[in-house]
Amino acid sequence: MKRLLQTLALAVAAACSAAADAQNYPAKPIRMVIPYAAGGSGDFSFRAVSQAIEARLGQRFVVDNRAGASGNIGAADVARAAPDGYTLLYGATNNFVANQFLYKNMGFDPLQVFTPVTMVSNAPTVFIVNASLPFKTLQELVAYAKANPGKLNYGSPGMATPPHLAGELLSRQAGISMVHVPFKGAGPVVQALLANDIQMYFTAITPAAGHIKSGKLRALAVASPVRLEAIPDVPTTAEAGYPELLTGNWWAVAAPRDTDPYIVERLASEIRRALAEPSVKQRFVELGMVAGGQSPAEFRQFLQAEAVRWKKIIEATGVVAE
């Protein structure tokens, strides 16, 4: 009996200590793992809001870019981390809902090994073409592709990336045949598009915004329910006749499984408040991003629905990651 009481006392003490630590969170810098190389869209997105979040939390983020295997290496690193709130994942669509269906042996289920915090940003896909091409609308692109099967090339930063999947999705919904050309990163895709080595790129507006403004590239449609403030004259895919053609690349924060709910709610709350700051809102408009900020429960429901949606898309297209 004495040993049992001692064990119970130790358990209660440990629980009280953990609760106290959570209430004092954060007491030191937070390691934020971005599972892609530095300089990518994840860095752009996080940089747009990180200072505002740091100001609210009173601690800084230490960004750790751990690239490899379409983000699986960095994501797995966070999944193995202690659930104390000091190692977080800033991941994209692939990391949370797509890779598990693209890789046969990924080794973990994102919906099981992470505690969702909130989405930070969503960058809807913009269908971009070289301005020298004869079509100026998505309908005209589809008509041209149907009349010239296999003659249009579209680029992506690699196999099974969101731009590749967006092209596959358009092909299936419009009944057209296009050639996918993978590159090593977004920069080379934009250069190939400017040189007309490829004719199309289906991506967030950020890497091509300056060239669209200069008239070298043309945006045909936005795969979003509403138009983007950055390019208000460009119609949505629904307005172009494809209401189910909704895709993009969103970025979100997650913690290791079993992270204290108080910590998770604190992070989500401060991120939401940071996203509402005027300077952050303006920066998101400039980058063609839509702010997130859901509660952890709402974000978990979103992830569950997205996993179902992307599983169907990937199975229908037959795309696999090598």
KEVEXDO-649896 format. One record per residue: residue in one letter; x, y, z of N, C-alpha, C, O, CB in turn. Coordinates in steps of 0.05 Angstrom, whole numbers, plus 32768, in hexadecimal, padded with zeros to 4 digits. Glycine has a CB too. Layout:
REM KEVEXDO-649896
AXYZXYZXYZXYZXYZ ...
//
This chain:
REM KEVEXDO-649896
M80117FE88000800080008000801180198000800C802C7FF27FED80008018 K802780198010803980308012804580367FF78047804D7FEF804E802B8027 R804E80207FE9805A80237FCF8046802F7FBA804D803F7FAA806680097FC4 L802D80257FBC8018802F7FAA8013804C7FAF8010805C7F9B7FFF801F7FAF L801280557FC8800E80717FCE802580827FC4802180987FBA800A80757FEC Q803E80787FC7805580867FBD805380897F9E805A809F7F93806F80777FC5 T804B80747F91804980757F74803480897F6B803880987F58804280597F69 L801D80897F798008809C7F73801180B87F78800B80CA7F687FEF80967F83 A802080BD7F8D802A80D77F94803D80E17F7E803C80F97F77803780D77FAF L804E80D07F75806180D77F60805280DE7F46805A80F07F38807580C17F5B A803D80CE7F40802E80D37F28802080EE7F29801F80FD7F16801980BD7F23 V801480F47F418007810E7F44801A81257F42801481397F367FF8810E7F5F A803281217F4E804681367F4D804F813B7F30805381527F28805F812E7F5E A805381257F21805B81287F05804681367EF5804C81477EE48061810C7EF9 A802C812F7EFA8016813C7EEC8015815A7EF28010816A7EE07FFC812E7EF3 C801981607F0B8018817D7F13802F818C7F06802C81A37EFD8019817F7F32 S8047817F7F05805E818C7EF9805981907EDB806081A67ED18077817B7EFD A804E817C7ECD8048817F7EB1803481957EAC803681A57E99803E81647EA6 A801F81977EBD800B81AC7EBA801781C77EBF801081DA7EB07FF481A77ECF A802A81C97ED2803781E37ED7804881EB7EBF804882037EB8804881E17EF0 D805681D87EB3806681DD7E9C805581E87E85805C81FA7E77807681C47E93 A803E81DB7E81802C81E37E6B802281FF7E708020820F7E5D801481D07E69 Q801B82067E89801182217E8F802782367E8A8020824D7E84800882227EAB N8040822F7E8D805682427E89806082427E6C807482507E66806D823B7E9B Y805382337E5B805D82307E3F8058824A7E2F804382577E33804E82197E31 P806B82527E1E808582477E1A809A82547E2C8099826D7E2F808D82487DFD A80AC82457E3780C182507E4880DC82517E3A80F0825A7E4680C382407E61 K80DD82497E2180F782497E1280F082497DF480D982457DED810982307E1A P8104824E7DE380FE824D7DC680F282337DBC80F6821E7DC8811882537DB7 I80E382357DA780D4821E7D9C80E182167D8180E582277D6F80B682257D98 R80E881FD7D7E80F381F37D6580DD81ED7D5280CB81DC7D57810581D97D6A M80DD81FB7D3B80C881F77D2780D581E97D0F80E681F47D0180BC82127D1E V80CD81D07D0B80D881C07CF580C781C57CDB80AF81C07CDB80D881A27CFC I80D581CF7CC780C981D17CAC80D581BB7C9B80ED81BC7C9680CE81EE7C9F P80C681A87C9280D281907C8680D981937C6980D781807C5980BF81797C89 Y80E281AB7C6180EB81B07C46810481C27C47810A81CD7C5C80D481BD7C35 A811181C57C30812981D57C2F812381F27C35810D81FC7C2F813781D17C14 A813782007C3F8134821D7C44812F822C7C2A813982257C15814D82287C52 G811E82417C2C811882527C1580FF82497C0680F982557BF2812F82517C03 G80F282357C0F80D9822B7C0280C1823A7C0B80C2824D7C1B80D6820E7C06 S80A982317C028090823E7C09808A823C7C26807D824E7C31807982327BF9 G809482277C34808F82257C50809D823B7C5F809282477C728099820A7C5B D80B682427C5780C482587C6480B682727C5F80B482837C7180E182597C59 F80AC82777C46809E828F7C40808582927C52808182A77C5E8095828F7C22 S8076827D7C54805D827D7C63806382827C81805582927C8D804E82637C5F F807682737C8C807C82757CA8808782917CAF8081829C7CC4808E825F7CB1 R8099829B7C9D80A582B57CA2809082CB7CA3809482DF7CB180BA82BB7C8D A807B82C87C94806682DC7C93805882E07CAD804D82F67CB2805282D57C7E V805882CC7CBE804882CE7CD7805982C87CF0804F82CE7D06803182BA7CD6 S807182BE7CED808082B47D05808682CA7D19808482C67D31809A82A87CFC Q808E82E27D10809482F77D23807C82FF7D34807F83057D4B809F830F7D14 A806583007D27804D83077D36804682F27D4B803D82F97D618035830B7D23 I804A82D87D44804582C37D58805A82C47D6E805382C17D86804682A77D4A E807382C97D67808882CA7D7C808282E17D90808682DE7DA880A482CF7D6E A807982F77D868072830E7D97805D83077DAB805D830F7DC2806A83267D87 R804A82F77DA2803482EF7DB4803C82D97DC8803382D97DDE801C82E67DA3 L804D82C77DBF805682B17DD1806C82BA7DE4806F82AE7DF9805F829A7DC0 G807B82CE7DDB809282D77DEC80AA82C67DE980BD82C87DF9808982D77E09 Q80AB82B57DD580C282A47DCF80C682A37DB180B382A77DA180BF82877DDB R80DF829E7DA880E4829D7D8C80E382807D8180E5826D7D9080FF82A97D86 F80E0827E7D6780E082647D5A80FC82607D4E810882727D4380CB82627D43 V810682487D51811F82407D448118822D7D2D811082167D31813382327D58 V811A82387D14811182287CFD812682137CF6813E82197CF4810C823B7CE5 D811D81FB7CF2812E81E47CEB812481D87CD1811081C97CD2812F81CF7D02 N813181DE7CBB812981D37CA1813581B77C9E814D81B47C9B813281E57C89 R812381A37CA0812C81877C9E811E817B7C858108816F7C87812581777CB8 A812B817D7C6E811F81757C55812481577C4F8136814B7C5B812A81857C3E G8114814D7C3D811881317C3380FE81227C3280ED81247C44812B81237C45 A80FC81117C1D80E580FF7C1A80CA810E7C1B80B881057C2980E680E97C2F S80C881247C0C80B081347C0B80A6813C7C27808E813E7C2C809A81257BFD G80B981427C3880B2814B7C5380AF81367C6880AB813C7C7F8098815A7C52 N80B2811C7C6080AE81077C7380C481067C8980BF80FE7CA080AD80EC7C65 I80DD810D7C8280F3810C7C9580EF811F7CAC80F181187CC3810E81117C87 G80E881387CA580E4814C7CBA80CB81467CCA80CB814A7CE380E181677CAE A80B6813D7CBD809D81367CCC80A2811F7CDF809881207CF68087812E7CB8 A80B1810B7CD780B680F47CE980C780FD7D0180C480F37D1780C580DE7CD9 D80D881117CFD80E9811B7D1280D781287D2880DB81247D4080FD81307D08 V80C381377D1F80B081437D33809F812E7D408099812F7D58809E81587D25 A8097811A7D31808681047D3C809580F67D53808880EC7D66807E80F07D27 R80AF80F57D5280BF80E77D6780C680FA7D7E80D180F07D9280D880DC7D5B A80C181137D7B80C981277D9080B881257DA980A2811A7DA880C881437D84 A80C381307DBF80B481317DD8809C81437DD5809E81587DC880C6813B7DEF P8085813B7DE0806C814A7DDD806B81617DF1805781637E00805481387DE0 D807F81727DF1808081887E04807B81A47DF9807D81B87E07809B81887E12 G807581A57DDE806F81BE7DD2808781CD7DC7808581E37DBD806181CF7DE4 Y809F81C17DCB80B781CF7DC380C381C57DA880D881CF7D9F80CC81CE7DD8 T80B681B17D9C80BC81A97D8180A281A77D72809181967D7980CC818E7D81 L809F81B77D5D808681B87D4E808C81B37D3180A281B77D28807781D37D53 L807781AC7D22807981A87D05806A81BE7CF7805381C47CFE806E818C7CFD Y807881CB7CE4806A81DD7CD2806981CF7CB7807C81D27CA7807881FA7CD0 G805481C17CB2805281AF7C9B803D81B87C87802D81CA7C8C804D81937CA3 A803E81AC7C6F802D81B37C598018819C7C54801881887C62803D81B87C40 T800881A07C407FF3818D7C397FFE81717C377FF3815E7C427FE781957C1E N8015816E7C29802181537C26802681467C408021812E7C43803A81557C16 N803181557C53803A81497C6D8023813E7C7D8026812A7C8B8049815D7C7C F800C814B7C7C7FF581447C8D7FE181317C807FD681207C8E7FE7815D7C96 V7FDD81337C667FC781247C5A7FCD81167C407FBD81057C377FAF81357C56 A7FE3811C7C327FE881107C187FFE80FB7C187FFA80E67C0B7FEF81267C04 N801481007C25802A80ED7C23802480D17C2C802F80BE7C21804180F77C34 Q801280CE7C3F800B80B37C497FFF80A27C337FFF80897C357FF880B57C61 F7FF480AF7C1E7FE880A07C087FFB809F7BF07FF680907BDD7FCD80AC7C00 L801080AF7BF1802380AF7BDB803B809C7BDF804780927BCC802E80CB7BD7 Y804280987BF9805880877C00804D806C7C0C803D806D7C1E806B80957C14 K805780567C01804E803C7C0B805680367C278047802A7C37805880267BF8 N806E803F7C2F807880397C49808280527C57809A80557C5E808F80247C48 M807080657C5C8078807E7C68807F807A7C86809080887C90806180927C66 G807480677C93807C80607CAE806B806C7CC4806E80657CDB809780697CB2 F8059807F7CBE8048808A7CD2802F80977CC6802F809E7CAE8057809F7CE3 D801A80997CD6800180A57CCD800080C17CDA7FFE80C47CF27FE880947CD6 P800180D67CCA800280F17CD57FEB80F87CE77FEE81067CFB800281057CBE L7FD380EC7CE27FBC80F27CF27FBE80E57D0E7FAF80EB7D207FA280E97CE4 Q7FD180D27D107FD480C37D297FEC80CE7D3A7FEB80CE7D527FD880A67D24 V800180D67D2C801A80DD7D3B801C80FB7D42802E81037D50803280D57D2B F800A810B7D37800B81287D3C7FF181327D4B7FDC81267D47800F81387D23 T7FF581477D5A7FDE81557D667FDB816E7D557FEC81807D567FE3815C7D84 P7FC581717D467FC181887D357FBE81A27D467FB181A17D5B7FA881857D23 V7FCB81B77D3D7FC881D17D4B7FB681E37D3B7FA081E97D447FE481DE7D4F T7FBF81EC7D247FAE81FD7D127FBB82007CF77FD481FE7CF57FA882187D1F M7FAB82077CE37FB6820F7CC97FBF822C7CCB7FB2823C7CD87FA1820B7CB2 V7FD582327CBF7FDF824D7CBE7FD8825B7CA47FCD82717CA47FFE824E7CC2 S7FDD824E7C8E7FD8825B7C747FD082467C5F7FD7822F7C607FF0826A7C6A N7FC082507C4C7FB8823F7C357FBF824F7C1C7FB682667C197F9A82367C36 A7FCE82437C0B7FD582507BF17FC782417BDB7FD1822D7BD17FF482507BED P7FB0824B7BD27FA1823D7BBD7FB1823C7BA37FC1824D7B9D7F86824C7BB7 T7FAD82267B947FBB82237B7B7FB182377B677F99823C7B637FB682067B70 V7FC482447B597FBE82567B437FC882487B297FDF823F7B287FCC82727B47 F7FB782477B157FBE823A7AFC7FCC824F7AEB7FBF82627AE07FA5822E7AEE I7FE6824C7AE87FF782617ADB800282567AC1800B823F7ABF800E82697AEE V800282677AAC800D825F7A92802082747A888020828B7A917FF6825A7A7E N8031826D7A74804182807A67802F82937A57801D828A7A49805682727A54 A803482AD7A59802282C17A4D802282C07A2F801082CC7A22802A82DC7A56 S803582B37A22803582B17A058022829D79FA801D829C79E2805182AA79FC L8016828D7A0B800382787A027FE9828579F97FE2829B7A027FFF82637A18 P7FDA827779E87FC2828379DC7FAA828479EE7F96829179E77FBB827579C3 F7FAA82767A047F9282767A157F9582887A2D7FAA828C7A397F8C82597A1E K7F7E82957A347F7D82A97A4A7F6A82A17A607F6882AF7A747F7582C37A3F T7F5D828A7A5E7F4B82807A737F5082627A777F5C82557A667F2D82867A6C L7F4682587A8D7F49823B7A927F39822B7A7E7F4282167A757F4082347AAE Q7F2282367A767F1282287A617F2182267A477F2082117A3A7EF782377A5D E7F2F823B7A407F3E823B7A277F5682277A297F5D821A7A157F4882577A20 L7F6282267A407F7882137A447F6E81F67A407F7A81E67A327F8482167A61 V7F5781F07A4C7F4B81D57A4A7F4581CF7A2D7F4A81B97A237F3281D37A5C A7F3981E27A1F7F3281DE7A037F4B81D979F27F4B81C779E17F2281F679F8 Y7F6081E879F77F7981E479E97F8581C879EF7F8E81BA79DC7F8D81FA79F0 A7F8581C17A087F9081A77A107F8081907A037F8C817B79FC7F9081A47A2E K7F6681937A017F56817D79F57F5C817B79D77F5D816579CC7F38818379F9 A7F61819279CA7F67819279AE7F84818A79A87F8B818279927F6281AD79A2 N7F95818C79BD7FB2818679BA7FBB817479D17FCC817C79E17FC381A079B9 P7FB1815B79D37FB7814A79E97FD5814479EB7FE2813D79D77FA8813079E7 G7FE081467A037FFC81407A088010815579FF802881507A008003812779FA K8007816C79F58019818179EB801F819779FF803081A779FB800D818D79D2 L801081977A15801481AB7A2A8024819E7A41801D81897A4A7FFA81B77A34 N803981AC7A4A804981A27A60804581B47A78804481CC7A76806781A27A58 Y804281A77A8F804081B77AA8805681AD7ABB805D81957ABC802481B47AB5 G806181C07ACA807781BA7ADC806F81B87AF9805981C27B01808D81CE7AD9 S808081AC7B09807C81AB7B26809781A97B3480AB81A27B26806A81937B2E P809981AE7B4E80B281AB7B5C80BA818E7B6180CE81897B6E80B081BA7B77 G80AA817B7B5780B0815F7B5B8097814D7B5B808181577B5D80BF815B7B75 M809C81337B58808681207B58807681227B72808181247B88809181047B53 A805B81207B6F8049811E7B85804881377B97803D81377BAD805181077B97 T8053814E7B8D805081677B9B803481737B958028816B7B818067817B7B93 P802A81877BA4801081927B9F800D819D7B827FF781997B77800B81A97BB2 P802181AA7B76801D81B27B5A801A819B7B47800A819C7B34803581C37B51 H802881857B4B8024816D7B3B800881627B3E7FFB815B7B2B803981577B42 L7FFF81607B577FE481557B5C7FCF81677B517FBA815E7B487FE081517B7B A7FD481827B527FC081957B467FBD81907B287FA781917B1E7FC981B27B4C G7FD4818B7B1B7FD281857AFE7FC3816B7AF87FB4816A7AE57FEE81837AF3 E7FC881577B097FBA813E7B057F9C81417B0A7F8B81367AFC7FC581287B18 L7F9681527B1E7F7981577B247F6C81657B0D7F55815E7B067F7781677B3E L7F79817A7B027F6D81887AEB7F6A81757AD37F5581767AC67F7F81A07AE3 S7F7E81657ACE7F7C81527AB87F6481407ABA7F56813B7AA67F9681417AB6 R7F5F81357AD27F4981237AD57F2E81317AD47F1B81277AC77F4C81157AF0 Q7F2C81487AE07F1281567AE17F0B81627AC67EF381647ABF7F12816C7AF6 A7F1F816A7AB67F1A81777A9C7F1B81637A857F1381697A6F7F2E818D7A98 G7F25814B7A8B7F2881377A767F3D813D7A617F38813A7A497F0D81337A69 I7F5481477A6A7F69814F7A587F83813F7A5E7F8581337A737F6E816D7A59 S7F9581407A4B7FAF81327A4E7FC581467A4D7FC981547A387FB2811C7A39 M7FD581497A627FEC815B7A648004814B7A6C800281357A777FE681737A77 V801C81567A67803581497A6F804181567A888045816E7A88804981497A57 H804681467A9C805181507AB5807081507AB3807B813B7AAC804881407ACE V807C81667ABA809A81687AB980A381707AD580A081887ADD80A3817E7AA4 P80AF815E7AE480B881647AFF80D381727AFF80E4816C7AEF80BA814B7B10 F80D781867B1180F081947B1580F981907B3280EB81857B4280ED81B27B0D K8110819B7B38811A819A7B53811781B57B60812981C57B63813881917B54 G80FE81BB7B6880F981D47B7680E781E77B6580E581E37B4D811281E27B7D A80DC81FB7B7280C9820D7B6580D882217B5280CD82287B3D80B9821C7B79 G80F082297B5A80FF823D7B4A810382347B2D80FD82427B1A811982437B56 P810D821B7B29811182117B0E80F7820F7AFE80F882127AE5811F81F67B0F V80E182097B0C80C782077AFD80C082237AF280B882257ADB80B181FD7B10 V80C282387B0280BC82537AF980CD825B7AE180C482667ACE80BE82677B10 Q80E782547AE380F9825B7ACD80F2824C7AB380F382587A9D811682557AD5 A80EA82337AB680E282237A9E80C8822E7A9380C5822E7A7A80DF82067AA6 L80B782387AA4809D82437A9B80A3825D7A8C809682627A77808A82487AB2 L80B4826E7A9680BB82877A8980C882827A6D80C482917A5B80CE82987A9A A80D8826C7A6B80E582667A5280D282567A3F80DA82507A2880FE82557A58 N80BA82517A4880A682417A3980B082257A3380A682177A2180A1824F7A1E D80C3821B7A4480CA81FE7A4380B381ED7A4D80AF81D77A4480E481F97A53 I80A481F87A60808A81ED7A68807682037A64807D821B7A63808B81E37A86 Q805D81FC7A62804882107A5D803882187A75802B822D7A75803682067A47 M803982077A8A8027820C7AA1803482047ABB804681F37ABD800D81FB7A9D Y802B82127AD08034820C7AEC801C82117AFE801082277AFD804D821D7AF4 F801481FD7B0E7FFD81FF7B1F800682017B3C800D81EC7B487FEA81E77B1B T800782197B468015821D7B60800982357B6F7FF882437B64803382217B5B A801382397B87800D82527B958018826A7B85802B82677B76801882527BB2 I800C82817B89801482987B79803082A27B80803C82B07B6F800082AE7B7C T8039829D7B98805282AA7BA2806A82A97B8F807582BE7B898059829D7BBB P807282917B85808A82917B748087829E7B59809B82A27B4B809382757B70 A806E82A37B51806A82AE7B36805D82CA7B36805882D57B218059829C7B26 A805882D57B4D804982EE7B4F805583057B3F804783137B30804682F77B6C G807083087B42807D831E7B33807B831B7B158078832F7B07809A83207B3B H807D83037B0B807C82FE7AEE805F83007AE4805B83077ACD808682E27AE8 I804B82FB7AF5803083007AED802B831E7AEA801E83277AD8801B82F37B01 K8035832D7AFE8032834A7AFD803F83567AE58035836A7ADA803D83567B17 S8056834B7ADD806583567AC68059834E7AAC8060835A7A978082834D7AC8 G8047833A7AAC803A83327A938048831B7A85803F83127A70803983487A81 K805D83107A91806B82F97A85805C82DF7A89805D82CD7A78808782F77A90 L804E82DE7A9F803D82C67AA5802182CF7AA9801B82E77AAE804882B77ABF R800E82BC7AA57FF182C37AA77FE482AF7ABA7FE782977AB87FE482C27A8B A7FD482BA7ACD7FC482AA7ADF7FA882A67AD37F9B82B97ACC7FC282B77AFB L7FA0828D7AD17F8682877AC47F6F82837AD87F59828B7AD37F89826E7AB3 A7F7682777AEF7F6182717B037F6D826A7B1E7F8582637B1F7F4F82597AF9 V7F5E826D7B337F6682677B4E7F5582507B587F3C82527B587F6482807B60 A7F62823B7B627F5482237B6C7F4A82277B887F5382197B9B7F66820A7B6A S7F39823B7B8C7F2F82437BA77F12824A7BA57F0982527B8F7F40825A7BB2 P7F0382487BBB7EE782507BBA7EE3826E7BB47ECE82767BAA7ED982497BD4 V7EF7827E7BBB7EF5829B7BB77F0E82A57BA97F2382987BA97EF182AA7BD2 R7F0C82BC7B9C7F2382C87B8E7F3882D17BA27F3282D87BB97F1A82DF7B7D L7F5182D27B997F6782DC7BAA7F6982FA7BA87F6683067B927F8182CF7BA2 E7F6D83077BBF7F7083247BBF7F88832E7BAF7F8883447BA47F72832F7BDC A7F9D831D7BAE7FB583247B9F7FB083267B817FBD83367B737FCB83107BA5 I7F9D83167B777F9783167B5A7F7883167B577F6D83027B4E7FA482FE7B4B P7F6B832B7B5F7F4E832B7B607F4083287B457F2883217B457F4583457B6C D7F4E832D7B2F7F41832A7B157F42830D7B0A7F3683077AF67F4F833D7B01 V7F5082FC7B187F5282E07B0F7F3C82D07B1B7F3882CF7B337F6E82D47B17 P7F2B82C27B0A7F1482B47B147F1C829A7B237F3282907B217F0282AD7AFD T7F0982907B337F0D82777B407F0882607B2D7EFD82647B177EFB82747B59 T7F1082487B347F0B82307B247EED822B7B217EE482217B0D7F1A82187B2F A7EDE82317B367EC1822E7B357EB582407B207EA482387B117EB482337B51 E7EBF82597B207EB5826C7B0B7EBD82637AEF7EAF826A7ADC7EC082887B11 A7ED382547AED7EDC824A7AD47ECE82307ACC7ED482257AB67EFA82467AD4 G7EBC82267ADD7EAD820E7AD67EB681F57AE37EAE81DF7ADC7EAE820A7AB9 Y7EC881F77AF77ED381DF7B047ED181E37B237EE581E77B307EF181DA7AFC P7EB981E17B2E7EB581E67B4A7EC381D37B5D7EC781D97B747E9781E67B50 E7EC981BB7B537ED681A77B647EF581A87B627F0381997B6F7ECD818B7B5D L7EFF81BA7B527F1C81BD7B4E7F2681D07B637F2D81E77B5D7F2281C67B31 L7F2881C67B7C7F3181D77B927F4A81CA7B9D7F4A81B37BA77F1B81D97BA8 T7F6081D87B9C7F7981CD7BA67F8C81E37BAD7F8981FA7BA57F8681BA7B90 G7FA181DD7BBC7FB481F07BC57FC881E37BD77FC981CA7BD97FA782087BD3 N7FD981F37BE37FED81E87BF67FEB81F97C0F7FF382107C10800A81EA7BEA W7FE181EC7C247FDE81FA7C3E7FF381F17C517FFF81DC7C4F7FC281F57C4A W7FF982037C64800E81FF7C78800182017C947FF082127C99802582137C75 A800A81EF7CA67FFE81EE7CC0801281E57CD5802781DA7CCF7FE681DA7CBF V800A81EA7CEE801B81E27D05800F81CA7D137FF781C87D16801D81FA7D19 A802181B77D1B801881A07D2A802E819A7D3F804581A17D3C801381877D17 A8025818C7D54803781847D69803881667D6B802681597D60802E81917D85 P804C815B7D78804B813D7D7C803281347D8B802781447D9B806481347D8B R802A811C7D87801381117D95801781127DB3802E81107DBD800F80F37D8C D800181177DC1800181187DDF800B81327DEA801181347E02801081017DEA T800F81467DD9801681617DE37FFF816C7DF47FE881687DED801D81747DCC D800681797E0A7FF281837E1D7FDD81957E0E7FE581A77E007FFF81927E33 P7FC381907E127FAF81A07E057FB181BE7E0A7FAA81CE7DF97F9481977E0E Y7FBB81C57E227FBE81E27E287FD281EE7E157FCE82047E0B7FC781E67E45 I7FE881E07E107FFD81EA7DFE7FF281ED7DE17FF682017DD4801681D87DFE V7FE381D87DD97FD881D87DBE7FC481F07DBA7FC581FE7DA67FC981BE7DB8 E7FB381F47DCE7FA0820A7DCC7FAD82257DCD7FA582377DC07F8B82087DE3 R7FC282277DDD7FD182407DDF7FDE82477DC47FDC825E7DBA7FE7823F7DF5 L7FEA82337DB87FF782387D9E7FE282407D897FE682537D7A8005821F7D94 A7FCC82317D887FB782377D747FAC82537D787FA782627D657FA182227D76 S7FA7825B7D917F9C82757D987FAE828B7D8F7FA5829F7D837F9582777DB5 E7FC882897D967FDB829E7D8F7FE082A07D717FE482B67D667FF5829A7D9E I7FE082897D637FE2828A7D467FCA82987D3A7FCE82A87D287FE5826D7D3B R7FB382927D437F9A829E7D397F9B82BD7D3D7F9482CC7D2B7F8182927D47 R7FA482C67D557FA682E27D5A7FBB82EF7D487FB783067D3E7FAC82E87D77 A7FD182E27D447FE682ED7D327FDC82EF7D167FE383037D087FFF82DB7D33 L7FCD82DC7D0C7FC282DD7CF17FAF82F47CED7FAB82FD7CD67FB582C37CEA A7FA382FE7D027F9083147D007F9D832F7D007F9083447CFC7F7C83137D17 E7FB783307D057FC5834A7D057FC683567CE97FCC83477CD67FE283477D11 P7FC183707CE67FC0837C7CCC7FD983787CBA7FD683737CA27FBC839A7CCF S7FF083797CC6800983767CB7800B835A7CAB801483557C958022837C7CC8 V800283467CBB8003832A7CB27FEE83267C9C7FF483197C887FFE83177CCA K7FD783317CA07FC1832E7C8C7FCA833A7C727FC5832E7C5D7FA8833C7C96 Q7FD783517C727FE0835D7C5A7FF6834D7C4C7FF6834A7C347FEB83797C60 R800883417C5C801D83317C51801183187C43801B830F7C2E803283297C66 F7FFD830C7C507FF082F57C447FE382FB7C297FE482EC7C177FDB82E97C58 V7FD783137C287FCB831C7C0E7FE0831D7BF97FDC83147BE27FBD83377C11 E7FF783297C00800D832C7BED801783117BE3801F830E7BCC8024833C7BF9 L801782FD7BF5802182E37BEE800C82D07BE2801282B97BDB802D82D67C07 G7FF482DA7BDF7FDF82CA7BD47FD682B47BE77FCE829E7BDE7FE782BE7BBA M7FD782B97C017FD082A47C157FB782AC7C237FAF82C37C267FE782A17C29 V7FA982977C2D7F91829B7C3C7F9782917C597FA1827B7C5D7F78828B7C30 A7F9182A27C6D7F97829B7C887F8682847C937F6F82827C8C7F9482B37C9A G7F9282747CA57F84825F7CB27F7B82687CCE7F6D827D7CD07F9582467CB5 G7F8282597CE27F7B82617CFD7F6582517D0A7F59825A7D1E7F74827D7CFD Q7F5F82397D007F4A82297D0D7F5282207D297F6A82217D307F4482107CFB S7F3F82177D387F45820B7D527F5181EF7D4D7F4E81E47D377F2B82087D64 P7F6081E47D607F6B81C97D5C7F5681B47D557F5B81A37D447F7981C07D75 A7F3E81B67D607F2981A37D5A7F2081A67D3D7F1C81937D2E7F1181A57D6D E7F1C81BF7D357F1481C57D197F2981BC7D057F2381B27CF07F0E81E37D16 F7F4281C17D0D7F5881B97CFA7F5A819B7CF87F5F81907CE27F7281C57D04 R7F55818C7D0E7F55816F7D0C7F3F81657CF97F4481537CE97F5281637D28 Q7F2881707CFB7F1281697CE97F19816F7CCC7F13815F7CBA7EF881777CF1 F7F2681857CC87F2E818D7CAD7F4281787CA27F40816F7C8B7F3B81A97CAD L7F5681707CB37F6A815D7CAA7F5D81427CA37F6481357C8F7F7F81597CC0 Q7F4A813A7CB37F3D81207CAD7F2E81217C937F2F810E7C837F2981197CC4 A7F2081377C8D7F12813A7C747F25813C7C5C7F2181307C477F0081537C74 E7F3C814B7C607F4F814D7C4B7F5D81337C447F63812D7C2D7F6481627C52 A7F6281237C597F6E81097C547F5D80F77C437F6780EA7C317F7480FB7C6F V7F4380F87C487F3080E87C377F3180F37C1A7F3180E37C077F1480EA7C42 R7F30810D7C177F30811A7BFD7F4981137BED7F47810C7BD67F2C81387BFF W7F6081167BFA7F7981127BEB7F7E80F47BE57F8A80ED7BD17F90811D7BFB K7F7480E37BF77F7680C67BF17F6880C07BD77F7280B17BC67F6B80B67C08 K7F5080CB7BD47F4080C67BBB7F4F80D17BA37F5080C47B8E7F2480D27BBE I7F5980E97BA57F6780F67B8F7F8080E67B877F8480E17B6F7F7081137B96 I7F9080DE7B9A7FA980CF7B947FA380B47B897FB080AB7B767FBA80CC7BAD E7F8F80A67B937F87808C7B887F7D808F7B6C7F82807E7B5B7F72807F7B9A A7F6E80A47B677F6280A87B4C7F7880AF7B377F7680A67B207F4E80BF7B4C T7F8C80BE7B3F7FA180C67B2C7FB780B17B297FC580B07B157FAD80E07B35 G7FBA80A07B3E7FCE808B7B3D7FEA80967B427FFE80887B3C7FCE807E7B22 V7FED80AE7B4C800780BA7B52801380AC7B6A800680A87B7E800480D87B56 V802D80A57B68803C809A7B7F805680A97B81806180B37B6E8040807B7B7B A806080AA7B9A807A80B77B9F809080A27B9F808C808C7BAA807A80C77BBA E80A680A87B9280BC80957B9080D0809A7BA780E4808B7BA880C980967B75 
//
